[in-house]
Amino acid sequence: MLTLIRFFVFAVGLSAMSAPALAHANIVSATPADKSRGPSPATVEMNFNEAVNLAFSRMKILGPDGKQVATGETVLVPGGKGMIAPVETKLPEGVYTVDWSVLSSDGHKLTGKYSFTVVP
């Protein structure tokens, strides 16, 4: 019985020590923000709580018609914890969706979508 208790204490301690390693990249901020309303943005920027690998990450902006919006080359933000895509033209009114995926520095892929609305 004492061996079983020691094993349980060891297993709980080991899992507590490895908990930070299980964390994944999370979005810290986005510009334009999710569900925001405003003028046509010059760029779309996403920031995460850890570095991302740009070679295995992407950001697509989809217009109200579902077609991909033309953007310039996506680059890392200073410090490498995010990415910025320049928007090549002024966006007309409507709801836009940012469809993204990143490979974080811990090797995990994270994907998601969010939307913003362009108003005059």
Biopython code that builds the backbone (N, CA, C, O; Angstrom):
import numpy as np
from Bio.PDB.StructureBuilder import StructureBuilder

atoms = [
    (1, "MET", "N", (0.812, -1.186, 0.000)),
    (1, "MET", "CA", (0.000, 0.000, 0.000)),
    (1, "MET", "C", (0.864, 1.262, 0.000)),
    (1, "MET", "O", (0.556, 2.236, -0.688)),
    (2, "LEU", "N", (1.953, 1.234, 0.783)),
    (2, "LEU", "CA", (2.846, 2.379, 0.852)),
    (2, "LEU", "C", (3.488, 2.632, -0.515)),
    (2, "LEU", "O", (3.701, 3.786, -0.889)),
    (3, "THR", "N", (3.797, 1.579, -1.260)),
    (3, "THR", "CA", (4.363, 1.725, -2.596)),
    (3, "THR", "C", (3.364, 2.400, -3.529)),
    (3, "THR", "O", (3.747, 3.244, -4.340)),
    (4, "LEU", "N", (2.111, 2.044, -3.423)),
    (4, "LEU", "CA", (1.071, 2.648, -4.252)),
    (4, "LEU", "C", (0.928, 4.147, -3.946)),
    (4, "LEU", "O", (0.769, 4.952, -4.863)),
    (5, "ILE", "N", (0.982, 4.513, -2.687)),
    (5, "ILE", "CA", (0.898, 5.923, -2.297)),
    (5, "ILE", "C", (2.107, 6.683, -2.836)),
    (5, "ILE", "O", (1.957, 7.788, -3.358)),
    (6, "ARG", "N", (3.308, 6.104, -2.717)),
    (6, "ARG", "CA", (4.515, 6.757, -3.246)),
    (6, "ARG", "C", (4.397, 6.947, -4.756)),
    (6, "ARG", "O", (4.766, 8.001, -5.274)),
    (7, "PHE", "N", (3.892, 5.951, -5.463)),
    (7, "PHE", "CA", (3.727, 6.053, -6.911)),
    (7, "PHE", "C", (2.753, 7.181, -7.259)),
    (7, "PHE", "O", (3.007, 7.965, -8.173)),
    (8, "PHE", "N", (1.640, 7.261, -6.527)),
    (8, "PHE", "CA", (0.647, 8.302, -6.773)),
    (8, "PHE", "C", (1.251, 9.689, -6.545)),
    (8, "PHE", "O", (1.057, 10.587, -7.365)),
    (9, "VAL", "N", (1.973, 9.872, -5.450)),
    (9, "VAL", "CA", (2.615, 11.160, -5.152)),
    (9, "VAL", "C", (3.623, 11.495, -6.254)),
    (9, "VAL", "O", (3.688, 12.642, -6.696)),
    (10, "PHE", "N", (4.401, 10.525, -6.701)),
    (10, "PHE", "CA", (5.373, 10.735, -7.776)),
    (10, "PHE", "C", (4.664, 11.129, -9.074)),
    (10, "PHE", "O", (5.102, 12.057, -9.755)),
    (11, "ALA", "N", (3.581, 10.441, -9.423)),
    (11, "ALA", "CA", (2.857, 10.724, -10.674)),
    (11, "ALA", "C", (2.239, 12.120, -10.645)),
    (11, "ALA", "O", (2.290, 12.835, -11.646)),
    (12, "VAL", "N", (1.661, 12.517, -9.521)),
    (12, "VAL", "CA", (1.075, 13.853, -9.404)),
    (12, "VAL", "C", (2.169, 14.911, -9.523)),
    (12, "VAL", "O", (1.992, 15.916, -10.211)),
    (13, "GLY", "N", (3.295, 14.686, -8.855)),
    (13, "GLY", "CA", (4.405, 15.636, -8.941)),
    (13, "GLY", "C", (4.956, 15.753, -10.346)),
    (13, "GLY", "O", (5.264, 16.854, -10.803)),
    (14, "LEU", "N", (5.085, 14.637, -11.033)),
    (14, "LEU", "CA", (5.586, 14.639, -12.405)),
    (14, "LEU", "C", (4.634, 15.374, -13.337)),
    (14, "LEU", "O", (5.080, 16.140, -14.192)),
    (15, "SER", "N", (3.343, 15.156, -13.188)),
    (15, "SER", "CA", (2.387, 15.849, -14.061)),
    (15, "SER", "C", (2.372, 17.342, -13.780)),
    (15, "SER", "O", (2.189, 18.134, -14.705)),
    (16, "ALA", "N", (2.556, 17.742, -12.547)),
    (16, "ALA", "CA", (2.595, 19.172, -12.218)),
    (16, "ALA", "C", (3.824, 19.829, -12.824)),
    (16, "ALA", "O", (3.757, 20.976, -13.265)),
    (17, "MET", "N", (4.945, 19.117, -12.850)),
    (17, "MET", "CA", (6.168, 19.677, -13.431)),
    (17, "MET", "C", (6.063, 19.802, -14.943)),
    (17, "MET", "O", (6.666, 20.707, -15.520)),
    (18, "SER", "N", (5.324, 18.933, -15.595)),
    (18, "SER", "CA", (5.242, 18.961, -17.053)),
    (18, "SER", "C", (4.093, 19.813, -17.569)),
    (18, "SER", "O", (3.960, 19.975, -18.782)),
    (19, "ALA", "N", (3.264, 20.360, -16.699)),
    (19, "ALA", "CA", (2.117, 21.152, -17.137)),
    (19, "ALA", "C", (2.498, 22.311, -18.043)),
    (19, "ALA", "O", (1.816, 22.504, -19.049)),
    (20, "PRO", "N", (3.549, 23.111, -17.764)),
    (20, "PRO", "CA", (3.886, 24.210, -18.669)),
    (20, "PRO", "C", (4.256, 23.737, -20.074)),
    (20, "PRO", "O", (4.050, 24.471, -21.041)),
    (21, "ALA", "N", (4.785, 22.552, -20.201)),
    (21, "ALA", "CA", (5.156, 22.042, -21.517)),
    (21, "ALA", "C", (3.936, 21.729, -22.368)),
    (21, "ALA", "O", (4.039, 21.636, -23.591)),
    (22, "LEU", "N", (2.783, 21.568, -21.732)),
    (22, "LEU", "CA", (1.577, 21.251, -22.471)),
    (22, "LEU", "C", (0.876, 22.497, -23.021)),
    (22, "LEU", "O", (-0.064, 22.381, -23.808)),
    (23, "ALA", "N", (1.320, 23.671, -22.618)),
    (23, "ALA", "CA", (0.700, 24.912, -23.084)),
    (23, "ALA", "C", (0.988, 25.108, -24.570)),
    (23, "ALA", "O", (2.042, 24.707, -25.063)),
    (24, "HIS", "N", (0.061, 25.717, -25.267)),
    (24, "HIS", "CA", (0.203, 25.989, -26.697)),
    (24, "HIS", "C", (0.103, 27.485, -26.924)),
    (24, "HIS", "O", (-0.245, 28.252, -26.027)),
    (25, "ALA", "N", (0.420, 27.876, -28.152)),
    (25, "ALA", "CA", (0.301, 29.292, -28.507)),
    (25, "ALA", "C", (-1.160, 29.717, -28.402)),
    (25, "ALA", "O", (-2.066, 28.987, -28.803)),
    (26, "ASN", "N", (-1.364, 30.887, -27.867)),
    (26, "ASN", "CA", (-2.699, 31.469, -27.775)),
    (26, "ASN", "C", (-2.655, 32.871, -28.352)),
    (26, "ASN", "O", (-1.633, 33.552, -28.271)),
    (27, "ILE", "N", (-3.757, 33.299, -28.928)),
    (27, "ILE", "CA", (-3.832, 34.651, -29.466)),
    (27, "ILE", "C", (-3.855, 35.639, -28.300)),
    (27, "ILE", "O", (-4.633, 35.489, -27.358)),
    (28, "VAL", "N", (-2.998, 36.640, -28.382)),
    (28, "VAL", "CA", (-2.960, 37.705, -27.388)),
    (28, "VAL", "C", (-3.766, 38.894, -27.897)),
    (28, "VAL", "O", (-4.505, 39.522, -27.138)),
    (29, "SER", "N", (-3.621, 39.206, -29.202)),
    (29, "SER", "CA", (-4.358, 40.319, -29.783)),
    (29, "SER", "C", (-4.428, 40.175, -31.295)),
    (29, "SER", "O", (-3.634, 39.458, -31.904)),
    (30, "ALA", "N", (-5.383, 40.864, -31.884)),
    (30, "ALA", "CA", (-5.524, 40.917, -33.343)),
    (30, "ALA", "C", (-5.990, 42.319, -33.707)),
    (30, "ALA", "O", (-6.774, 42.938, -32.986)),
    (31, "THR", "N", (-5.494, 42.807, -34.837)),
    (31, "THR", "CA", (-5.884, 44.128, -35.342)),
    (31, "THR", "C", (-6.193, 44.000, -36.820)),
    (31, "THR", "O", (-5.298, 43.645, -37.587)),
    (32, "PRO", "N", (-7.407, 44.268, -37.256)),
    (32, "PRO", "CA", (-8.582, 44.627, -36.473)),
    (32, "PRO", "C", (-8.978, 43.478, -35.537)),
    (32, "PRO", "O", (-8.726, 42.308, -35.825)),
    (33, "ALA", "N", (-9.597, 43.837, -34.429)),
    (33, "ALA", "CA", (-9.992, 42.852, -33.424)),
    (33, "ALA", "C", (-11.213, 42.059, -33.873)),
    (33, "ALA", "O", (-11.971, 42.491, -34.741)),
    (34, "ASP", "N", (-11.386, 40.892, -33.263)),
    (34, "ASP", "CA", (-12.545, 40.049, -33.540)),
    (34, "ASP", "C", (-13.833, 40.827, -33.264)),
    (34, "ASP", "O", (-13.969, 41.470, -32.223)),
    (35, "LYS", "N", (-14.756, 40.763, -34.189)),
    (35, "LYS", "CA", (-16.080, 41.392, -34.111)),
    (35, "LYS", "C", (-16.026, 42.922, -34.079)),
    (35, "LYS", "O", (-17.013, 43.572, -33.734)),
    (36, "SER", "N", (-14.868, 43.498, -34.441)),
    (36, "SER", "CA", (-14.768, 44.959, -34.460)),
    (36, "SER", "C", (-15.418, 45.531, -35.713)),
    (36, "SER", "O", (-15.636, 44.823, -36.697)),
    (37, "ARG", "N", (-15.722, 46.822, -35.658)),
    (37, "ARG", "CA", (-16.306, 47.549, -36.787)),
    (37, "ARG", "C", (-15.465, 48.793, -36.968)),
    (37, "ARG", "O", (-15.183, 49.499, -36.000)),
    (38, "GLY", "N", (-15.057, 49.073, -38.213)),
    (38, "GLY", "CA", (-14.246, 50.257, -38.441)),
    (38, "GLY", "C", (-13.893, 50.410, -39.905)),
    (38, "GLY", "O", (-14.420, 49.699, -40.760)),
    (39, "PRO", "N", (-12.987, 51.353, -40.191)),
    (39, "PRO", "CA", (-12.586, 51.597, -41.575)),
    (39, "PRO", "C", (-11.720, 50.460, -42.119)),
    (39, "PRO", "O", (-11.268, 49.594, -41.370)),
    (40, "SER", "N", (-11.503, 50.477, -43.412)),
    (40, "SER", "CA", (-10.663, 49.477, -44.065)),
    (40, "SER", "C", (-9.253, 49.498, -43.458)),
    (40, "SER", "O", (-8.626, 50.557, -43.413)),
    (41, "PRO", "N", (-8.748, 48.355, -42.993)),
    (41, "PRO", "CA", (-7.417, 48.340, -42.394)),
    (41, "PRO", "C", (-6.315, 48.326, -43.467)),
    (41, "PRO", "O", (-6.510, 47.796, -44.560)),
    (42, "ALA", "N", (-5.174, 48.908, -43.144)),
    (42, "ALA", "CA", (-4.019, 48.853, -44.035)),
    (42, "ALA", "C", (-3.273, 47.533, -43.860)),
    (42, "ALA", "O", (-2.602, 47.062, -44.778)),
    (43, "THR", "N", (-3.398, 46.941, -42.670)),
    (43, "THR", "CA", (-2.767, 45.650, -42.370)),
    (43, "THR", "C", (-3.689, 44.844, -41.470)),
    (43, "THR", "O", (-4.588, 45.387, -40.828)),
    (44, "VAL", "N", (-3.451, 43.535, -41.436)),
    (44, "VAL", "CA", (-4.089, 42.663, -40.454)),
    (44, "VAL", "C", (-2.940, 42.046, -39.665)),
    (44, "VAL", "O", (-2.014, 41.470, -40.236)),
    (45, "GLU", "N", (-3.017, 42.178, -38.338)),
    (45, "GLU", "CA", (-1.939, 41.703, -37.474)),
    (45, "GLU", "C", (-2.498, 40.782, -36.401)),
    (45, "GLU", "O", (-3.544, 41.054, -35.811)),
    (46, "MET", "N", (-1.783, 39.687, -36.160)),
    (46, "MET", "CA", (-2.138, 38.754, -35.091)),
    (46, "MET", "C", (-0.918, 38.551, -34.220)),
    (46, "MET", "O", (0.187, 38.362, -34.728)),
    (47, "ASN", "N", (-1.109, 38.588, -32.899)),
    (47, "ASN", "CA", (-0.025, 38.390, -31.943)),
    (47, "ASN", "C", (-0.360, 37.226, -31.023)),
    (47, "ASN", "O", (-1.510, 37.036, -30.626)),
    (48, "PHE", "N", (0.671, 36.448, -30.690)),
    (48, "PHE", "CA", (0.517, 35.246, -29.881)),
    (48, "PHE", "C", (1.402, 35.336, -28.637)),
    (48, "PHE", "O", (2.249, 36.223, -28.531)),
    (49, "ASN", "N", (1.199, 34.416, -27.706)),
    (49, "ASN", "CA", (1.978, 34.429, -26.474)),
    (49, "ASN", "C", (3.319, 33.722, -26.619)),
    (49, "ASN", "O", (4.100, 33.691, -25.667)),
    (50, "GLU", "N", (3.601, 33.161, -27.773)),
    (50, "GLU", "CA", (4.914, 32.555, -28.027)),
    (50, "GLU", "C", (5.253, 32.695, -29.502)),
    (50, "GLU", "O", (4.390, 32.992, -30.328)),
    (51, "ALA", "N", (6.503, 32.482, -29.815)),
    (51, "ALA", "CA", (6.979, 32.654, -31.190)),
    (51, "ALA", "C", (6.279, 31.688, -32.144)),
    (51, "ALA", "O", (5.907, 30.574, -31.775)),
    (52, "VAL", "N", (6.111, 32.156, -33.391)),
    (52, "VAL", "CA", (5.512, 31.324, -34.431)),
    (52, "VAL", "C", (6.526, 31.107, -35.552)),
    (52, "VAL", "O", (7.406, 31.937, -35.782)),
    (53, "ASN", "N", (6.390, 29.992, -36.233)),
    (53, "ASN", "CA", (7.252, 29.656, -37.361)),
    (53, "ASN", "C", (6.527, 30.089, -38.632)),
    (53, "ASN", "O", (5.578, 29.434, -39.063)),
    (54, "LEU", "N", (6.970, 31.185, -39.225)),
    (54, "LEU", "CA", (6.282, 31.761, -40.372)),
    (54, "LEU", "C", (6.256, 30.819, -41.576)),
    (54, "LEU", "O", (5.305, 30.845, -42.357)),
    (55, "ALA", "N", (7.274, 29.998, -41.732)),
    (55, "ALA", "CA", (7.327, 29.086, -42.876)),
    (55, "ALA", "C", (6.167, 28.094, -42.873)),
    (55, "ALA", "O", (5.786, 27.583, -43.926)),
    (56, "PHE", "N", (5.607, 27.820, -41.703)),
    (56, "PHE", "CA", (4.510, 26.857, -41.590)),
    (56, "PHE", "C", (3.241, 27.513, -41.050)),
    (56, "PHE", "O", (2.387, 26.843, -40.470)),
    (57, "SER", "N", (3.125, 28.813, -41.241)),
    (57, "SER", "CA", (1.964, 29.565, -40.767)),
    (57, "SER", "C", (1.352, 30.325, -41.935)),
    (57, "SER", "O", (2.028, 30.598, -42.927)),
    (58, "ARG", "N", (0.061, 30.667, -41.815)),
    (58, "ARG", "CA", (-0.588, 31.410, -42.891)),
    (58, "ARG", "C", (-1.731, 32.238, -42.334)),
    (58, "ARG", "O", (-2.276, 31.961, -41.265)),
    (59, "MET", "N", (-2.073, 33.274, -43.106)),
    (59, "MET", "CA", (-3.214, 34.116, -42.768)),
    (59, "MET", "C", (-3.895, 34.481, -44.076)),
    (59, "MET", "O", (-3.276, 35.079, -44.957)),
    (60, "LYS", "N", (-5.171, 34.123, -44.208)),
    (60, "LYS", "CA", (-5.958, 34.488, -45.388)),
    (60, "LYS", "C", (-7.096, 35.386, -44.931)),
    (60, "LYS", "O", (-7.725, 35.143, -43.901)),
    (61, "ILE", "N", (-7.349, 36.427, -45.716)),
    (61, "ILE", "CA", (-8.475, 37.308, -45.441)),
    (61, "ILE", "C", (-9.513, 37.051, -46.522)),
    (61, "ILE", "O", (-9.225, 37.173, -47.713)),
    (62, "LEU", "N", (-10.712, 36.697, -46.103)),
    (62, "LEU", "CA", (-11.791, 36.387, -47.030)),
    (62, "LEU", "C", (-12.834, 37.497, -46.976)),
    (62, "LEU", "O", (-13.260, 37.913, -45.899)),
    (63, "GLY", "N", (-13.238, 37.970, -48.151)),
    (63, "GLY", "CA", (-14.212, 39.050, -48.242)),
    (63, "GLY", "C", (-15.635, 38.581, -48.026)),
    (63, "GLY", "O", (-15.873, 37.389, -47.829)),
    (64, "PRO", "N", (-16.587, 39.505, -48.059)),
    (64, "PRO", "CA", (-18.002, 39.164, -47.880)),
    (64, "PRO", "C", (-18.490, 38.138, -48.908)),
    (64, "PRO", "O", (-19.420, 37.376, -48.644)),
    (65, "ASP", "N", (-17.855, 38.129, -50.076)),
    (65, "ASP", "CA", (-18.227, 37.172, -51.120)),
    (65, "ASP", "C", (-17.511, 35.830, -50.984)),
    (65, "ASP", "O", (-17.721, 34.930, -51.797)),
    (66, "GLY", "N", (-16.666, 35.690, -49.959)),
    (66, "GLY", "CA", (-15.934, 34.449, -49.730)),
    (66, "GLY", "C", (-14.630, 34.351, -50.495)),
    (66, "GLY", "O", (-13.882, 33.389, -50.322)),
    (67, "LYS", "N", (-14.343, 35.335, -51.342)),
    (67, "LYS", "CA", (-13.100, 35.318, -52.117)),
    (67, "LYS", "C", (-11.959, 35.878, -51.282)),
    (67, "LYS", "O", (-12.155, 36.732, -50.417)),
    (68, "GLN", "N", (-10.758, 35.375, -51.564)),
    (68, "GLN", "CA", (-9.579, 35.812, -50.826)),
    (68, "GLN", "C", (-9.199, 37.244, -51.217)),
    (68, "GLN", "O", (-9.163, 37.586, -52.399)),
    (69, "VAL", "N", (-8.919, 38.061, -50.224)),
    (69, "VAL", "CA", (-8.492, 39.442, -50.416)),
    (69, "VAL", "C", (-6.998, 39.443, -50.733)),
    (69, "VAL", "O", (-6.228, 38.697, -50.128)),
    (70, "ALA", "N", (-6.591, 40.290, -51.691)),
    (70, "ALA", "CA", (-5.174, 40.384, -52.047)),
    (70, "ALA", "C", (-4.395, 41.040, -50.910)),
    (70, "ALA", "O", (-4.740, 42.123, -50.437)),
    (71, "THR", "N", (-3.340, 40.355, -50.489)),
    (71, "THR", "CA", (-2.461, 40.895, -49.450)),
    (71, "THR", "C", (-1.019, 40.788, -49.937)),
    (71, "THR", "O", (-0.694, 39.988, -50.814)),
    (72, "GLY", "N", (-0.168, 41.616, -49.342)),
    (72, "GLY", "CA", (1.255, 41.511, -49.611)),
    (72, "GLY", "C", (1.831, 40.352, -48.820)),
    (72, "GLY", "O", (1.092, 39.570, -48.222)),
    (73, "GLU", "N", (3.132, 40.246, -48.817)),
    (73, "GLU", "CA", (3.813, 39.154, -48.126)),
    (73, "GLU", "C", (3.595, 39.263, -46.617)),
    (73, "GLU", "O", (3.793, 40.324, -46.025)),
    (74, "THR", "N", (3.187, 38.158, -46.009)),
    (74, "THR", "CA", (3.021, 38.106, -44.563)),
    (74, "THR", "C", (4.405, 38.024, -43.927)),
    (74, "THR", "O", (5.249, 37.237, -44.355)),
    (75, "VAL", "N", (4.630, 38.845, -42.900)),
    (75, "VAL", "CA", (5.920, 38.882, -42.207)),
    (75, "VAL", "C", (5.701, 38.716, -40.708)),
    (75, "VAL", "O", (4.594, 38.893, -40.201)),
    (76, "LEU", "N", (6.777, 38.374, -40.016)),
    (76, "LEU", "CA", (6.719, 38.273, -38.560)),
    (76, "LEU", "C", (6.732, 39.653, -37.929)),
    (76, "LEU", "O", (7.343, 40.580, -38.462)),
    (77, "VAL", "N", (6.063, 39.792, -36.802)),
    (77, "VAL", "CA", (6.148, 41.023, -36.021)),
    (77, "VAL", "C", (7.513, 41.021, -35.334)),
    (77, "VAL", "O", (8.108, 39.957, -35.157)),
    (78, "PRO", "N", (8.019, 42.190, -34.947)),
    (78, "PRO", "CA", (9.279, 42.212, -34.194)),
    (78, "PRO", "C", (9.167, 41.318, -32.958)),
    (78, "PRO", "O", (8.190, 41.404, -32.214)),
    (79, "GLY", "N", (10.139, 40.487, -32.748)),
    (79, "GLY", "CA", (10.117, 39.533, -31.642)),
    (79, "GLY", "C", (9.605, 38.162, -32.051)),
    (79, "GLY", "O", (9.780, 37.195, -31.310)),
    (80, "GLY", "N", (8.968, 38.057, -33.234)),
    (80, "GLY", "CA", (8.555, 36.761, -33.772)),
    (80, "GLY", "C", (7.317, 36.140, -33.172)),
    (80, "GLY", "O", (7.022, 34.980, -33.461)),
    (81, "LYS", "N", (6.569, 36.872, -32.339)),
    (81, "LYS", "CA", (5.391, 36.293, -31.699)),
    (81, "LYS", "C", (4.094, 36.666, -32.404)),
    (81, "LYS", "O", (3.042, 36.766, -31.773)),
    (82, "GLY", "N", (4.173, 36.869, -33.705)),
    (82, "GLY", "CA", (2.975, 37.205, -34.451)),
    (82, "GLY", "C", (3.295, 37.422, -35.915)),
    (82, "GLY", "O", (4.439, 37.279, -36.344)),
    (83, "MET", "N", (2.263, 37.772, -36.680)),
    (83, "MET", "CA", (2.443, 37.997, -38.110)),
    (83, "MET", "C", (1.550, 39.138, -38.573)),
    (83, "MET", "O", (0.490, 39.408, -38.007)),
    (84, "ILE", "N", (2.029, 39.801, -39.636)),
    (84, "ILE", "CA", (1.330, 40.950, -40.209)),
    (84, "ILE", "C", (1.176, 40.723, -41.706)),
    (84, "ILE", "O", (2.128, 40.339, -42.385)),
    (85, "ALA", "N", (-0.027, 40.962, -42.215)),
    (85, "ALA", "CA", (-0.286, 40.890, -43.654)),
    (85, "ALA", "C", (-0.769, 42.258, -44.123)),
    (85, "ALA", "O", (-1.799, 42.740, -43.651)),
    (86, "PRO", "N", (-0.036, 42.897, -45.053)),
    (86, "PRO", "CA", (-0.518, 44.173, -45.585)),
    (86, "PRO", "C", (-1.684, 43.948, -46.540)),
    (86, "PRO", "O", (-1.649, 43.040, -47.371)),
    (87, "VAL", "N", (-2.715, 44.776, -46.419)),
    (87, "VAL", "CA", (-3.880, 44.698, -47.305)),
    (87, "VAL", "C", (-3.588, 45.596, -48.501)),
    (87, "VAL", "O", (-3.313, 46.784, -48.332)),
    (88, "GLU", "N", (-3.646, 45.037, -49.708)),
    (88, "GLU", "CA", (-3.200, 45.757, -50.899)),
    (88, "GLU", "C", (-4.166, 46.821, -51.410)),
    (88, "GLU", "O", (-3.738, 47.763, -52.076)),
    (89, "THR", "N", (-5.455, 46.694, -51.113)),
    (89, "THR", "CA", (-6.424, 47.685, -51.583)),
    (89, "THR", "C", (-7.367, 48.059, -50.450)),
    (89, "THR", "O", (-7.481, 47.348, -49.451)),
    (90, "LYS", "N", (-8.040, 49.190, -50.629)),
    (90, "LYS", "CA", (-9.047, 49.587, -49.647)),
    (90, "LYS", "C", (-10.213, 48.608, -49.745)),
    (90, "LYS", "O", (-10.709, 48.330, -50.837)),
    (91, "LEU", "N", (-10.645, 48.091, -48.605)),
    (91, "LEU", "CA", (-11.721, 47.100, -48.589)),
    (91, "LEU", "C", (-13.078, 47.789, -48.593)),
    (91, "LEU", "O", (-13.299, 48.747, -47.852)),
    (92, "PRO", "N", (-13.987, 47.296, -49.431)),
    (92, "PRO", "CA", (-15.351, 47.845, -49.402)),
    (92, "PRO", "C", (-16.086, 47.380, -48.139)),
    (92, "PRO", "O", (-15.634, 46.475, -47.438)),
    (93, "GLU", "N", (-17.217, 48.014, -47.869)),
    (93, "GLU", "CA", (-18.045, 47.652, -46.718)),
    (93, "GLU", "C", (-18.347, 46.165, -46.714)),
    (93, "GLU", "O", (-18.497, 45.541, -47.765)),
    (94, "GLY", "N", (-18.434, 45.609, -45.515)),
    (94, "GLY", "CA", (-18.830, 44.211, -45.390)),
    (94, "GLY", "C", (-18.101, 43.500, -44.266)),
    (94, "GLY", "O", (-17.242, 44.070, -43.593)),
    (95, "VAL", "N", (-18.464, 42.250, -44.083)),
    (95, "VAL", "CA", (-17.864, 41.410, -43.048)),
    (95, "VAL", "C", (-16.733, 40.595, -43.679)),
    (95, "VAL", "O", (-16.919, 39.953, -44.714)),
    (96, "TYR", "N", (-15.568, 40.630, -43.046)),
    (96, "TYR", "CA", (-14.386, 39.926, -43.517)),
    (96, "TYR", "C", (-13.984, 38.874, -42.498)),
    (96, "TYR", "O", (-14.125, 39.071, -41.291)),
    (97, "THR", "N", (-13.483, 37.756, -43.002)),
    (97, "THR", "CA", (-13.052, 36.663, -42.143)),
    (97, "THR", "C", (-11.552, 36.477, -42.289)),
    (97, "THR", "O", (-11.025, 36.431, -43.401)),
    (98, "VAL", "N", (-10.868, 36.369, -41.154)),
    (98, "VAL", "CA", (-9.444, 36.050, -41.145)),
    (98, "VAL", "C", (-9.341, 34.572, -40.793)),
    (98, "VAL", "O", (-9.694, 34.157, -39.690)),
    (99, "ASP", "N", (-8.854, 33.788, -41.741)),
    (99, "ASP", "CA", (-8.679, 32.342, -41.587)),
    (99, "ASP", "C", (-7.180, 32.113, -41.422)),
    (99, "ASP", "O", (-6.410, 32.416, -42.335)),
    (100, "TRP", "N", (-6.757, 31.592, -40.291)),
    (100, "TRP", "CA", (-5.326, 31.517, -40.003)),
    (100, "TRP", "C", (-4.913, 30.178, -39.407)),
    (100, "TRP", "O", (-5.732, 29.434, -38.867)),
    (101, "SER", "N", (-3.626, 29.896, -39.521)),
    (101, "SER", "CA", (-3.014, 28.761, -38.821)),
    (101, "SER", "C", (-1.569, 29.134, -38.542)),
    (101, "SER", "O", (-0.922, 29.789, -39.359)),
    (102, "VAL", "N", (-1.067, 28.720, -37.398)),
    (102, "VAL", "CA", (0.319, 28.963, -37.036)),
    (102, "VAL", "C", (0.938, 27.685, -36.488)),
    (102, "VAL", "O", (0.263, 26.842, -35.898)),
    (103, "LEU", "N", (2.239, 27.573, -36.701)),
    (103, "LEU", "CA", (3.026, 26.533, -36.050)),
    (103, "LEU", "C", (3.794, 27.263, -34.964)),
    (103, "LEU", "O", (4.629, 28.119, -35.255)),
    (104, "SER", "N", (3.516, 26.930, -33.722)),
    (104, "SER", "CA", (4.154, 27.635, -32.614)),
    (104, "SER", "C", (5.537, 27.052, -32.335)),
    (104, "SER", "O", (5.894, 25.990, -32.845)),
    (105, "SER", "N", (6.294, 27.757, -31.528)),
    (105, "SER", "CA", (7.659, 27.334, -31.222)),
    (105, "SER", "C", (7.702, 26.001, -30.482)),
    (105, "SER", "O", (8.739, 25.339, -30.471)),
    (106, "ASP", "N", (6.587, 25.595, -29.862)),
    (106, "ASP", "CA", (6.562, 24.293, -29.186)),
    (106, "ASP", "C", (6.203, 23.157, -30.146)),
    (106, "ASP", "O", (6.081, 22.004, -29.732)),
    (107, "GLY", "N", (6.032, 23.492, -31.441)),
    (107, "GLY", "CA", (5.776, 22.464, -32.453)),
    (107, "GLY", "C", (4.313, 22.133, -32.673)),
    (107, "GLY", "O", (4.008, 21.212, -33.431)),
    (108, "HIS", "N", (3.413, 22.839, -32.048)),
    (108, "HIS", "CA", (1.991, 22.560, -32.203)),
    (108, "HIS", "C", (1.350, 23.505, -33.213)),
    (108, "HIS", "O", (1.674, 24.692, -33.270)),
    (109, "LYS", "N", (0.447, 22.962, -33.998)),
    (109, "LYS", "CA", (-0.297, 23.735, -34.988)),
    (109, "LYS", "C", (-1.579, 24.235, -34.335)),
    (109, "LYS", "O", (-2.284, 23.490, -33.654)),
    (110, "LEU", "N", (-1.862, 25.516, -34.559)),
    (110, "LEU", "CA", (-3.060, 26.124, -34.020)),
    (110, "LEU", "C", (-3.788, 26.775, -35.181)),
    (110, "LEU", "O", (-3.160, 27.452, -35.995)),
    (111, "THR", "N", (-5.096, 26.588, -35.276)),
    (111, "THR", "CA", (-5.872, 27.175, -36.368)),
    (111, "THR", "C", (-7.087, 27.894, -35.818)),
    (111, "THR", "O", (-7.531, 27.623, -34.703)),
    (112, "GLY", "N", (-7.617, 28.808, -36.604)),
    (112, "GLY", "CA", (-8.816, 29.495, -36.176)),
    (112, "GLY", "C", (-9.309, 30.481, -37.211)),
    (112, "GLY", "O", (-8.700, 30.663, -38.265)),
    (113, "LYS", "N", (-10.411, 31.107, -36.893)),
    (113, "LYS", "CA", (-11.015, 32.136, -37.740)),
    (113, "LYS", "C", (-11.586, 33.205, -36.828)),
    (113, "LYS", "O", (-11.998, 32.935, -35.700)),
    (114, "TYR", "N", (-11.600, 34.416, -37.338)),
    (114, "TYR", "CA", (-12.324, 35.479, -36.661)),
    (114, "TYR", "C", (-12.793, 36.458, -37.717)),
    (114, "TYR", "O", (-12.346, 36.398, -38.862)),
    (115, "SER", "N", (-13.689, 37.360, -37.347)),
    (115, "SER", "CA", (-14.225, 38.289, -38.345)),
    (115, "SER", "C", (-14.209, 39.724, -37.834)),
    (115, "SER", "O", (-14.199, 39.981, -36.630)),
    (116, "PHE", "N", (-14.206, 40.642, -38.783)),
    (116, "PHE", "CA", (-14.330, 42.060, -38.505)),
    (116, "PHE", "C", (-15.183, 42.676, -39.607)),
    (116, "PHE", "O", (-15.307, 42.105, -40.690)),
    (117, "THR", "N", (-15.761, 43.821, -39.339)),
    (117, "THR", "CA", (-16.638, 44.473, -40.310)),
    (117, "THR", "C", (-16.061, 45.817, -40.710)),
    (117, "THR", "O", (-15.687, 46.627, -39.863)),
    (118, "VAL", "N", (-15.995, 46.043, -42.022)),
    (118, "VAL", "CA", (-15.572, 47.341, -42.554)),
    (118, "VAL", "C", (-16.823, 48.178, -42.759)),
    (118, "VAL", "O", (-17.765, 47.773, -43.440)),
    (119, "VAL", "N", (-16.804, 49.367, -42.146)),
    (119, "VAL", "CA", (-17.906, 50.307, -42.278)),
    (119, "VAL", "C", (-17.359, 51.629, -42.827)),
    (119, "VAL", "O", (-16.171, 51.912, -42.673)),
    (120, "PRO", "N", (-18.212, 52.442, -43.465)),
    (120, "PRO", "CA", (-17.712, 53.709, -44.022)),
    (120, "PRO", "C", (-17.294, 54.696, -42.941)),
    (120, "PRO", "O", (-16.854, 55.803, -43.252)),
]
sb = StructureBuilder()
sb.init_structure("model")
sb.init_model(0)
sb.init_chain("A")
sb.init_seg("    ")
for serial, (resi, resn, name, xyz) in enumerate(atoms, 1):
    if name == "N":
        sb.init_residue(resn, " ", resi, " ")
    sb.init_atom(name, np.array(xyz, "f"), 0.0, 1.0, " ", f" {name:<3s}", serial, name[0])
structure = sb.get_structure()
